[in-house]
Amino acid sequence: MDFSLNEEQAALQATAKRFAETELRDIATIVEHEDQPPGQDVLRRFADMGLLGINLEPELGGAGAGHLEAVLVLEEIAKISPAVAFPVFESCFGPILAIQHFAGDALKRRIIPQVCRGEKMVAVAMSEPDAGSALTDLKTSAIASDDRLIIRGQKRWCSGAGHADAYVVYCRMNDAPGAKGIGAVLVEIDTPGLSFGARERHMGFRGVTSADMFFDDVEIPLENVIVGPGGFKQLMEAFDLERCGNTTMSLAIAQSAFDHVLGYVQERQQFGKPLVDFQAVQLALADMKMKLDAARLLLYRAVVNAESGLPSIADSSIAKCFANEMVREVTGKAMQLMGGYGYSANFPIEQKMRDGWGWGIAGGAIDIQKVNIAASLVGKRFSQRA
């Protein structure tokens, strides 16, 4: 068991870090202030650098690397801005993995190369007004009619809604109860009958669009089916890797907050000496560093154990849950150490706290991850229903 990166991984990490710090920092400032996603030129630059679909199959346009390599790249870019890093997140950890693993060849070969070239973004549409954590309560339907599927329903909390070019839509494909009737299809943004509600405004996640989606007799070809009815378990297996992307975002935000405050406490003086010379500050730094290292090791375990496949629900839930709680604690300590400067919008910590808090809600709430962990311990699924 080797806890160090190999030469190629270290070089990839260094390249991503240098690229993010030299080319993306000004873009990140604009994205945050204007609350708009990065432009197509950023996606093209990501593609030119080979940073989209790093862990996707080479025959589909990906780099054929492992999930760990994708984590290394995503962390370095997300340290600068989670919103700027979002296309990398979606191309390596998002619903594109469900397409690669489960969709038919025609759909994979049509969509995935475009994603890797920076020509298309694919988002996921799962939650509904009455189906969030209780996802198997979803009502959006996709019913076969001759050689087509007709989709009716509404989705909520879709990150990328109105901006992404296509959506992996979880839907009910027959009358079977619960998970048995659920599958997923691909719906492209220009499909007649698809519309979007007003854009939501969140505490953080500026530069990541989110809105309700409405499906009014949306017709798609049968080849757009990714997973048929009864494939809910497969979809959740792919989503376990998306949770690792969520974990990476939490880790990146916390690490960048720690890096910033570590420099601050060595420069800022009070009572005639640097803040770092106070024992209380030393203890806070040590706590933050321990939590960061633990989160990184849990994340690496999840993605390395997955090798070229998908991580276990236990590994991904433990990693996500720990990192989601860790980023809230680390950004909170960083703000406290910086005092008024931490609370000021002229400095980066308040943004990192806003962004960090959201990842424990997105992709499955923290408490749901703890239920998953307990379920893996006893080898059974727990029903939350009366």
C-alpha positions as CSV (number, residue, x, y, z in Angstrom):
1,M,0.0,0.0,0.0
2,D,1.6,3.2,-1.2
3,F,0.2,6.6,0.0
4,S,2.3,8.7,-2.4
5,L,1.4,9.7,-5.9
6,N,3.5,8.2,-8.7
7,E,5.5,10.4,-11.1
8,E,2.8,10.7,-13.7
9,Q,0.1,11.6,-11.1
10,A,2.3,14.2,-9.5
11,A,3.0,15.8,-12.9
12,L,-0.7,15.8,-13.8
13,Q,-1.5,17.4,-10.4
14,A,1.2,20.1,-10.9
15,T,0.0,20.9,-14.4
16,A,-3.6,21.3,-13.2
17,K,-2.5,23.5,-10.3
18,R,-0.3,25.7,-12.6
19,F,-3.1,26.0,-15.1
20,A,-5.7,26.9,-12.5
21,E,-3.6,29.5,-10.8
22,T,-2.3,31.2,-13.9
23,E,-5.3,31.1,-16.2
24,L,-8.4,30.7,-14.1
25,R,-8.1,33.0,-11.2
26,D,-9.4,36.1,-13.0
27,I,-12.2,34.1,-14.6
28,A,-13.2,32.8,-11.2
29,T,-13.5,36.4,-9.9
30,I,-15.8,37.3,-12.8
31,V,-17.9,34.2,-12.4
32,E,-18.4,34.9,-8.7
33,H,-19.3,38.6,-9.1
34,E,-21.6,38.1,-12.2
35,D,-23.1,34.8,-11.0
36,Q,-22.8,33.4,-14.5
37,P,-21.2,30.1,-15.6
38,P,-17.8,30.3,-17.3
39,G,-18.0,30.8,-21.1
40,Q,-17.5,28.3,-23.9
41,D,-13.9,29.5,-24.2
42,V,-13.1,28.0,-20.8
43,L,-14.6,24.6,-21.9
44,R,-12.5,24.7,-25.0
45,R,-9.4,25.4,-23.0
46,F,-10.2,22.5,-20.6
47,A,-10.6,20.3,-23.7
48,D,-7.3,21.5,-25.2
49,M,-5.6,20.6,-21.9
50,G,-7.2,17.2,-21.9
51,L,-9.0,17.9,-18.6
52,L,-12.5,16.8,-19.7
53,G,-13.4,13.2,-19.3
54,I,-10.0,12.2,-17.9
55,N,-11.4,8.9,-16.6
56,L,-13.6,8.1,-19.6
57,E,-12.7,5.5,-22.2
58,P,-10.2,6.7,-24.9
59,E,-12.4,5.3,-27.7
60,L,-15.1,7.7,-26.6
61,G,-12.7,10.7,-26.5
62,G,-11.6,10.4,-22.8
63,A,-8.0,10.1,-21.6
64,G,-8.5,6.6,-20.2
65,A,-7.0,7.5,-16.8
66,G,-8.3,6.4,-13.4
67,H,-10.7,8.1,-11.1
68,L,-7.8,9.1,-8.8
69,E,-6.3,11.2,-11.7
70,A,-9.7,12.9,-12.2
71,V,-9.8,13.7,-8.5
72,L,-6.4,15.3,-8.6
73,V,-7.3,17.6,-11.4
74,L,-10.7,18.5,-10.1
75,E,-9.3,19.4,-6.7
76,E,-6.7,21.8,-8.1
77,I,-9.3,23.6,-10.3
78,A,-12.0,23.7,-7.6
79,K,-9.5,25.3,-5.2
80,I,-9.8,28.3,-7.5
81,S,-13.5,28.1,-8.0
82,P,-16.1,25.3,-7.8
83,A,-18.2,27.0,-10.5
84,V,-15.2,27.2,-12.9
85,A,-14.5,23.5,-12.1
86,F,-18.1,22.4,-12.6
87,P,-17.5,21.3,-16.3
88,V,-14.7,19.1,-15.1
89,F,-16.9,17.7,-12.4
90,E,-19.7,17.0,-14.8
91,S,-17.4,15.4,-17.4
92,C,-15.6,13.1,-14.9
93,F,-18.0,12.4,-12.1
94,G,-21.5,13.5,-13.2
95,P,-24.2,11.7,-15.1
96,I,-21.8,11.1,-18.0
97,L,-20.6,8.0,-16.1
98,A,-24.1,6.6,-16.2
99,I,-24.1,7.0,-20.0
100,Q,-20.7,5.4,-20.4
101,H,-21.5,2.4,-18.2
102,F,-25.1,1.7,-19.1
103,A,-26.2,3.4,-22.3
104,G,-26.3,1.8,-25.8
105,D,-23.3,2.3,-28.1
106,A,-25.1,4.7,-30.4
107,L,-25.9,7.1,-27.6
108,K,-22.5,6.8,-26.0
109,R,-20.7,7.5,-29.3
110,R,-22.9,10.5,-30.0
111,I,-22.7,12.3,-26.7
112,I,-19.5,11.4,-24.8
113,P,-17.0,12.6,-27.5
114,Q,-18.8,16.0,-27.6
115,V,-18.4,16.3,-23.8
116,C,-14.7,15.5,-24.0
117,R,-14.2,18.1,-26.8
118,G,-15.9,20.8,-24.7
119,E,-18.8,21.0,-27.1
120,K,-21.5,19.8,-24.7
121,M,-22.3,19.7,-21.0
122,V,-24.5,17.0,-19.5
123,A,-26.3,17.5,-16.2
124,V,-28.5,15.3,-14.1
125,A,-32.2,15.8,-13.3
126,M,-33.2,13.7,-10.3
127,S,-35.1,15.5,-7.6
128,E,-38.7,16.7,-7.8
129,P,-40.9,18.9,-5.6
130,D,-42.0,15.8,-3.6
131,A,-39.0,13.6,-4.3
132,G,-35.6,14.7,-2.9
133,S,-34.1,12.3,-0.3
134,A,-37.2,10.1,-1.0
135,L,-36.1,9.8,-4.7
136,T,-38.2,6.7,-5.4
137,D,-41.3,8.8,-4.9
138,L,-40.5,10.6,-8.2
139,K,-43.5,11.0,-10.6
140,T,-41.9,12.2,-13.9
141,S,-42.9,9.6,-16.4
142,A,-41.5,8.3,-19.7
143,I,-44.0,6.1,-21.4
144,A,-43.4,4.3,-24.7
145,S,-45.5,5.2,-27.7
146,D,-44.6,3.4,-30.9
147,D,-40.9,4.1,-31.4
148,R,-40.8,7.1,-29.0
149,L,-40.9,7.9,-25.3
150,I,-43.2,10.7,-24.1
151,I,-42.0,12.4,-20.9
152,R,-44.3,14.3,-18.6
153,G,-43.4,15.8,-15.2
154,Q,-41.3,18.3,-13.3
155,K,-37.8,18.3,-11.9
156,R,-36.2,20.5,-9.2
157,W,-32.7,21.4,-7.9
158,C,-31.1,20.5,-11.2
159,S,-27.6,22.1,-11.2
160,G,-26.9,23.2,-14.8
161,A,-30.6,23.6,-15.7
162,G,-31.0,25.9,-18.6
163,H,-27.2,26.0,-19.2
164,A,-26.3,22.4,-19.8
165,D,-26.9,21.0,-23.3
166,A,-28.4,17.7,-22.3
167,Y,-29.9,16.1,-19.1
168,V,-29.9,12.6,-17.7
169,V,-33.5,12.5,-16.5
170,Y,-34.6,9.9,-13.8
171,C,-38.1,8.9,-14.6
172,R,-40.9,6.3,-14.0
173,M,-41.1,4.1,-17.0
174,N,-43.9,1.7,-16.0
175,D,-46.4,1.2,-13.2
176,A,-44.2,-0.9,-11.0
177,P,-44.0,0.5,-7.5
178,G,-41.0,2.3,-6.0
179,A,-37.6,1.7,-7.5
180,K,-38.8,-1.1,-9.8
181,G,-40.3,1.3,-12.3
182,I,-37.5,3.8,-12.4
183,G,-35.0,4.3,-15.3
184,A,-33.2,7.2,-16.9
185,V,-33.2,8.8,-20.3
186,L,-31.3,11.6,-22.1
187,V,-33.1,14.7,-23.0
188,E,-31.4,17.4,-25.0
189,I,-32.0,21.1,-24.3
190,D,-33.6,21.9,-27.7
191,T,-36.2,19.1,-27.5
192,P,-39.8,20.5,-27.9
193,G,-41.8,20.5,-24.8
194,L,-38.8,21.0,-22.4
195,S,-38.8,24.3,-20.6
196,F,-37.2,25.9,-17.5
197,G,-38.5,27.9,-14.5
198,A,-36.9,31.0,-13.1
199,R,-33.3,30.6,-12.1
200,E,-32.8,30.0,-8.4
201,R,-30.5,32.1,-6.3
202,H,-28.5,30.2,-3.6
203,M,-26.4,31.3,-0.7
204,G,-23.4,29.9,-2.6
205,F,-22.7,28.1,-5.8
206,R,-22.6,31.3,-7.8
207,G,-22.0,30.6,-11.4
208,V,-23.8,27.3,-11.3
209,T,-27.3,27.6,-12.7
210,S,-30.2,25.8,-11.1
211,A,-33.9,25.9,-12.0
212,D,-37.1,23.8,-12.2
213,M,-37.5,21.7,-15.4
214,F,-40.8,21.1,-17.1
215,F,-41.6,18.2,-19.4
216,D,-44.8,18.7,-21.4
217,D,-45.2,15.8,-23.8
218,V,-41.4,15.7,-24.5
219,E,-40.7,13.1,-27.2
220,I,-37.4,11.3,-27.5
221,P,-36.2,8.3,-29.5
222,L,-35.9,4.9,-27.8
223,E,-32.1,5.1,-28.3
224,N,-32.0,7.9,-25.7
225,V,-32.9,5.3,-23.0
226,I,-29.8,5.0,-20.7
227,V,-31.3,2.5,-18.2
228,G,-34.7,0.9,-18.5
229,P,-37.2,0.3,-15.7
230,G,-35.8,-1.6,-12.8
231,G,-32.3,0.0,-13.3
232,F,-32.5,2.3,-10.3
233,K,-29.7,0.3,-8.5
234,Q,-27.4,0.7,-11.5
235,L,-28.1,4.5,-11.6
236,M,-27.2,4.7,-7.9
237,E,-24.0,2.8,-8.5
238,A,-23.0,5.5,-11.0
239,F,-24.2,8.2,-8.6
240,D,-21.8,6.8,-6.0
241,L,-19.0,8.1,-8.2
242,E,-20.7,11.5,-8.5
243,R,-20.6,11.5,-4.7
244,C,-16.8,11.3,-5.0
245,G,-16.8,14.4,-7.1
246,N,-18.9,16.1,-4.5
247,T,-16.3,15.0,-1.9
248,T,-13.5,16.4,-4.0
249,M,-15.3,19.8,-4.2
250,S,-15.6,19.8,-0.4
251,L,-12.0,18.9,0.0
252,A,-10.8,21.6,-2.5
253,I,-12.8,24.3,-0.8
254,A,-11.5,23.4,2.7
255,Q,-7.9,23.0,1.5
256,S,-7.9,26.3,-0.2
257,A,-9.4,28.0,2.9
258,F,-6.8,26.3,5.1
259,D,-4.0,27.4,2.7
260,H,-5.2,31.0,2.8
261,V,-5.5,31.2,6.6
262,L,-2.2,29.4,7.2
263,G,-0.5,32.3,5.4
264,Y,-2.6,34.9,7.2
265,V,-1.8,33.8,10.7
266,Q,1.9,33.9,10.0
267,E,1.6,37.5,8.7
268,R,-1.1,39.0,10.9
269,Q,0.2,40.4,14.3
270,Q,-1.6,41.1,17.5
271,F,-0.2,41.9,20.9
272,G,3.2,42.3,19.2
273,K,3.6,38.8,17.7
274,P,2.2,36.8,14.8
275,L,-1.2,35.0,15.4
276,V,0.5,31.7,14.8
277,D,2.5,32.1,18.0
278,F,-0.7,31.8,20.1
279,Q,-1.4,28.3,21.2
280,A,-5.1,28.5,20.5
281,V,-4.3,29.2,16.9
282,Q,-1.8,26.3,16.7
283,L,-4.5,23.9,18.0
284,A,-7.0,25.2,15.5
285,L,-4.5,24.7,12.6
286,A,-3.7,21.2,13.8
287,D,-7.4,20.3,13.9
288,M,-8.0,21.6,10.4
289,K,-5.0,19.7,9.0
290,M,-6.0,16.4,10.6
291,K,-9.5,16.7,9.2
292,L,-8.2,17.6,5.7
293,D,-5.8,14.6,5.6
294,A,-8.5,12.2,6.8
295,A,-10.9,13.5,4.2
296,R,-8.3,13.1,1.4
297,L,-7.5,9.5,2.4
298,L,-11.1,8.5,2.6
299,L,-11.7,10.0,-0.9
300,Y,-8.6,8.3,-2.3
301,R,-9.7,5.0,-0.9
302,A,-13.1,5.2,-2.5
303,V,-11.8,6.0,-6.0
304,V,-8.8,3.7,-5.9
305,N,-10.9,0.8,-4.7
306,A,-13.2,1.5,-7.6
307,E,-10.3,1.1,-10.1
308,S,-11.8,1.5,-13.5
309,G,-15.4,0.8,-12.3
310,L,-17.6,2.4,-9.8
311,P,-17.0,2.9,-6.0
312,S,-19.0,1.0,-3.3
313,I,-21.9,2.9,-1.7
314,A,-20.1,2.5,1.7
315,D,-16.8,4.0,0.6
316,S,-18.4,6.8,-1.3
317,S,-20.9,7.6,1.5
318,I,-18.2,7.7,4.2
319,A,-16.0,9.9,2.1
320,K,-18.7,12.3,1.2
321,C,-20.2,12.5,4.6
322,F,-16.9,13.2,6.3
323,A,-15.8,15.8,3.7
324,N,-19.2,17.5,3.8
325,E,-18.9,18.0,7.6
326,M,-15.2,18.7,7.5
327,V,-15.5,21.6,5.0
328,R,-18.1,23.3,7.2
329,E,-15.8,23.0,10.2
330,V,-12.6,24.1,8.4
331,T,-14.1,27.1,6.7
332,G,-15.7,28.1,10.0
333,K,-12.4,27.9,11.8
334,A,-10.7,29.8,9.0
335,M,-13.3,32.6,9.3
336,Q,-12.9,32.8,13.1
337,L,-9.1,33.0,12.8
338,M,-9.3,35.8,10.3
339,G,-11.9,37.7,12.3
340,G,-13.5,40.6,10.4
341,Y,-11.3,39.9,7.4
342,G,-12.9,36.4,7.2
343,Y,-16.4,37.8,7.3
344,S,-15.6,40.5,4.6
345,A,-16.6,39.9,1.0
346,N,-13.3,41.5,0.0
347,F,-11.5,38.3,1.1
348,P,-12.1,34.7,0.0
349,I,-13.1,32.9,3.2
350,E,-16.8,34.0,3.3
351,Q,-17.3,32.7,-0.3
352,K,-15.6,29.4,0.7
353,M,-17.9,29.0,3.6
354,R,-21.0,29.7,1.5
355,D,-19.9,27.3,-1.2
356,G,-18.7,24.7,1.3
357,W,-22.0,24.4,3.1
358,G,-23.9,23.5,0.0
359,W,-22.1,20.2,-0.8
360,G,-23.6,18.6,2.3
361,I,-27.0,19.2,0.8
362,A,-26.3,18.4,-2.8
363,G,-25.8,14.9,-4.0
364,G,-27.5,13.3,-1.0
365,A,-27.8,15.0,2.4
366,I,-25.3,14.2,5.1
367,D,-27.9,12.3,7.2
368,I,-28.8,10.2,4.2
369,Q,-25.1,9.2,3.8
370,K,-25.1,8.1,7.5
371,V,-28.1,5.9,6.8
372,N,-26.2,4.4,3.8
373,I,-23.2,3.8,6.0
374,A,-25.3,2.0,8.7
375,A,-27.0,0.0,6.0
376,S,-23.7,-1.2,4.7
377,L,-22.6,-2.3,8.2
378,V,-25.6,-4.6,8.7
379,G,-26.1,-5.6,5.1
380,K,-29.6,-4.3,4.7
381,R,-31.5,-1.3,3.4
382,F,-33.5,0.7,5.9
383,S,-36.9,1.9,5.0
384,Q,-37.7,5.4,6.1
385,R,-41.4,5.0,5.5
386,A,-44.0,4.5,8.2
